[in-house]
Amino acid sequence: MNHDHYDDNLIRNVLRSAKTIAVVGASANPARPSYGVMRFLLDKGHKVIPVNPGHAGGEIHGQKVVGRLADIEEPIDMVDVFRAADALGGVVDEVLALDTLPRVIWGQLSVRNDEAAAKAEEKGITVIMDRCPAIEYRRLGL
């Protein structure tokens, strides 16, 4: 896939079809972008599962925080990654170890690793990078 440009229909379909979203790097700090994006996704009707080992067992926006993706007890549709770009490879490895693979891995703004993306895409996972779903929702008028 060309990660320099994404078709609007692809983005639209991902946002409409992703019911359960794991937010890797979710933060309980209101100043952090992940905090606001998680609230936005909840307000749009998504089930959002925050993933952050430092907050595991706590809550963010009333949602129980898990320490890692493998701790999620249900299939997830999308993994939204709020980590540094060089951590994306490790997140992809964690995703590929799941019993049920998500349909999408979404790297937030500045989160791009083409090698990690290719590894996920080889397994049939759609990868979107260097984009924010909250911005895309607004841009597309969803």
C-alpha positions as semicolon CSV with decimal commas, in nm:
position;residue;x (nm);y (nm);z (nm)
1;M;0,000;0,000;0,000
2;N;0,109;0,353;-0,067
3;H;0,146;0,511;0,275
4;D;0,201;0,859;0,134
5;H;-0,168;0,885;0,039
6;Y;-0,484;0,705;0,149
7;D;-0,807;0,694;-0,044
8;D;-1,088;0,873;0,142
9;N;-1,313;0,569;0,094
10;L;-1,060;0,348;0,271
11;I;-1,044;0,587;0,569
12;R;-1,423;0,622;0,572
13;N;-1,475;0,244;0,565
14;V;-1,221;0,184;0,841
15;L;-1,382;0,443;1,069
16;R;-1,733;0,316;1,005
17;S;-1,651;-0,054;1,045
18;A;-1,420;-0,044;1,349
19;K;-1,646;-0,115;1,645
20;T;-1,383;-0,211;1,905
21;I;-1,061;-0,009;1,914
22;A;-0,756;-0,071;2,132
23;V;-0,564;0,250;2,203
24;V;-0,199;0,160;2,264
25;G;-0,032;0,433;2,464
26;A;-0,357;0,564;2,610
27;S;-0,294;0,829;2,873
28;A;-0,489;0,941;3,178
29;N;-0,332;1,288;3,139
30;P;-0,585;1,530;2,984
31;A;-0,296;1,720;2,822
32;R;-0,195;1,418;2,611
33;P;-0,346;1,376;2,262
34;S;-0,441;1,012;2,331
35;Y;-0,669;1,127;2,613
36;G;-0,872;1,352;2,383
37;V;-0,878;1,110;2,090
38;M;-0,996;0,829;2,315
39;R;-1,282;1,050;2,441
40;F;-1,366;1,144;2,081
41;L;-1,381;0,777;1,972
42;L;-1,602;0,688;2,269
43;D;-1,833;0,977;2,182
44;K;-1,855;0,843;1,825
45;G;-1,988;0,514;1,962
46;H;-1,677;0,298;1,947
47;K;-1,589;0,060;2,225
48;V;-1,240;0,173;2,327
49;I;-0,995;-0,032;2,530
50;P;-0,699;0,167;2,667
51;V;-0,364;-0,017;2,663
52;N;-0,090;0,114;2,891
53;P;0,119;-0,103;3,125
54;G;0,176;0,191;3,360
55;H;-0,198;0,233;3,417
56;A;-0,309;-0,134;3,396
57;G;-0,600;-0,204;3,626
58;G;-0,699;0,161;3,642
59;E;-0,948;0,348;3,428
60;I;-0,937;0,614;3,159
61;H;-1,271;0,770;3,064
62;G;-1,439;0,495;3,266
63;Q;-1,274;0,220;3,056
64;K;-1,058;-0,043;3,226
65;V;-0,693;-0,014;3,123
66;V;-0,504;-0,330;3,022
67;G;-0,128;-0,366;3,022
68;R;-0,090;-0,519;2,676
69;L;-0,294;-0,621;2,375
70;A;-0,285;-0,988;2,477
71;D;-0,479;-0,892;2,793
72;I;-0,784;-0,793;2,586
73;E;-1,043;-1,068;2,617
74;E;-1,237;-0,999;2,299
75;P;-1,160;-0,950;1,931
76;I;-1,059;-0,598;1,836
77;D;-1,118;-0,435;1,501
78;M;-0,850;-0,167;1,513
79;V;-0,534;-0,090;1,707
80;D;-0,472;0,285;1,734
81;V;-0,106;0,348;1,819
82;F;0,009;0,646;2,028
83;R;0,374;0,543;2,054
84;A;0,696;0,661;1,892
85;A;0,745;0,548;1,533
86;D;1,032;0,319;1,633
87;A;0,795;0,133;1,868
88;L;0,552;0,045;1,589
89;G;0,746;-0,270;1,500
90;G;0,700;-0,405;1,853
91;V;0,330;-0,321;1,845
92;V;0,294;-0,505;1,514
93;D;0,470;-0,809;1,665
94;E;0,229;-0,796;1,959
95;V;-0,068;-0,771;1,720
96;L;0,053;-1,064;1,511
97;A;0,076;-1,280;1,826
98;L;-0,297;-1,235;1,896
99;D;-0,532;-1,528;1,837
100;T;-0,767;-1,308;1,634
101;L;-0,601;-1,038;1,425
102;P;-0,754;-0,692;1,402
103;R;-0,846;-0,567;1,056
104;V;-0,657;-0,238;1,101
105;I;-0,347;-0,095;1,266
106;W;-0,359;0,285;1,277
107;G;-0,045;0,485;1,356
108;Q;-0,116;0,830;1,491
109;L;0,045;1,151;1,364
110;S;0,421;1,099;1,314
111;V;0,386;0,723;1,377
112;R;0,520;0,569;1,058
113;N;0,734;0,261;1,007
114;D;0,708;0,117;0,656
115;E;0,887;-0,207;0,747
116;A;0,644;-0,276;1,032
117;A;0,352;-0,188;0,806
118;A;0,468;-0,435;0,539
119;K;0,491;-0,709;0,801
120;A;0,131;-0,648;0,911
121;E;0,005;-0,614;0,554
122;E;0,156;-0,953;0,468
123;K;-0,093;-1,095;0,720
124;G;-0,386;-0,911;0,561
125;I;-0,404;-0,620;0,807
126;T;-0,476;-0,274;0,668
127;V;-0,224;-0,020;0,797
128;I;-0,280;0,354;0,811
129;M;0,003;0,572;0,944
130;D;0,071;0,935;1,029
131;R;-0,299;1,013;1,056
132;C;-0,540;1,080;1,342
133;P;-0,886;0,922;1,333
134;A;-1,039;1,223;1,510
135;I;-0,901;1,456;1,242
136;E;-1,015;1,219;0,967
137;Y;-1,367;1,195;1,112
138;R;-1,394;1,573;1,100
139;R;-1,228;1,608;0,760
140;L;-1,465;1,353;0,606
141;G;-1,771;1,496;0,781
142;L;-1,854;1,168;0,954
